[in-house]
Amino acid sequence: MNGIITPPERRHLEAQEQLQLLFSYCPELAHVHELIRQFATMVDQRDATGLPG
């Protein structure tokens, strides 16, 4: 399942549905995924203002 590493705007509907099912079984994974997406956005935009310190 590579949908977890694909940016949400580029995911196919089937991959998105699979991820939502997976996240429903493991809320911790859903939280980690959200944090990773936030970090990826900061890297993509070269914006470190969201980092502590």
C-alpha positions in Angstrom: 0.0 0.0 0.0 1.8 3.1 -1.2 -1.2 5.3 -0.6 0.1 6.2 2.9 3.1 7.9 1.4 1.3 9.5 -1.5 0.1 13.1 -1.0 -3.6 13.2 -0.4 -4.3 15.2 -3.5 -2.7 12.5 -5.7 -4.3 9.5 -4.1 -6.8 7.4 -5.9 -10.2 7.0 -4.3 -9.6 3.3 -3.5 -6.3 4.1 -1.7 -8.0 6.8 0.3 -10.8 4.4 1.3 -8.2 1.8 2.3 -6.4 4.3 4.5 -9.5 5.4 6.2 -10.4 1.8 7.0 -6.8 1.2 8.3 -7.0 4.4 10.4 -10.4 3.3 11.8 -8.6 0.2 13.3 -5.6 2.2 14.5 -6.3 5.8 15.6 -2.6 6.1 16.6 -1.5 5.5 13.0 -4.0 8.1 11.8 -2.4 10.6 14.2 1.1 9.7 13.1 0.1 10.0 9.5 -1.3 13.5 10.1 1.9 14.6 11.8 4.0 13.2 8.9 1.7 15.0 6.4 2.3 18.3 8.3 6.0 17.8 8.3 6.0 16.9 4.5 4.1 20.1 3.9 6.7 22.1 5.8 9.5 20.5 3.8 7.7 21.0 0.5 7.1 24.6 1.2 10.6 25.1 2.9 8.8 26.6 5.9 10.3 25.7 9.2 8.2 28.0 11.3 6.1 25.1 12.6 9.2 23.5 14.2 9.8 24.1 17.9 12.8 26.2 18.9 
